[in-house]
Amino acid sequence: MGKKVAKKKNSKKNSKAVNSKEKQKFLRVILVFLIICFSLVAIAFACRGVFRVLFTKNERLILRRVKLVGMESRRSNALIKYLKLNLYNDNLFDIDIAKIRRKIEKISYIKSARVYRVLPDTLKIVITQRVPIAYLFRYGAKWVVDEDAVVMNKKYCMKLKYSLPVITGFRYKKLRSGEKIPNLTQAINLLKLTTSEFRKFKISSISLENTRKITFVMIKKRRAYKVLMPKNDINDMLQVLRYALQQKQGKHKSTIDLTYENQVIFR
């Protein structure tokens, strides 16, 4: 009995010793972890302080110039005001580049923008403008549209040296600058094709009044044609039109109807 009691006492002492060592080991791990955390925090504050001294609080890095690329320089003052940039006051590294870019791209006539810091004192903004592809409703109208079907006010768009066709016959309650109009997709696809693959077809107007077909007026070899075609398979229909005009003989007829299956009607 005495030996059993002694063994029990020894086992209890051993388990207590093991538990104590495990607790000490755990405390040391916690201590090391805390030291690492405090060290990282201290390094972060130190880096922040160095960054402030070298960049955000450096008077040599004050914004003194905005360089505008891809847009008329006369618009730079209006853009600076819109972006709320303060020349000779803002630090280059206090300016949120991503926020500036997003704000610029909200402008209806701008397709994309890139913004760079150019040390020591310049903000460079590279802009890609939307290119008008047609008037809406009538020639010379206030509203124009680009290849993405985005509506723009002609007054603020880039100036073009050539005339634009007009898209008519579509219904829309109220146009707003920067709005995208899916109803114009087929007409815009037609215009894009005739400025790339079918360049000899110079379109002057497109009507979307009929929901099943597109009616457009084009000039080819100084002759005007009124063309009616289905809204689907525009590329195939233009190929048919080109072939039909190549094969056409005899008296000039100004209307070409492609809405009949497997035939082209001249009248």
Summary of the structure (lengths in Angstrom):
residues: 267
radius of gyration: 35.7
end to end distance: 124.8
largest distance: 131.5
contacts: 690
relative contact order: 0.07
helix: 41%
strand: 24%
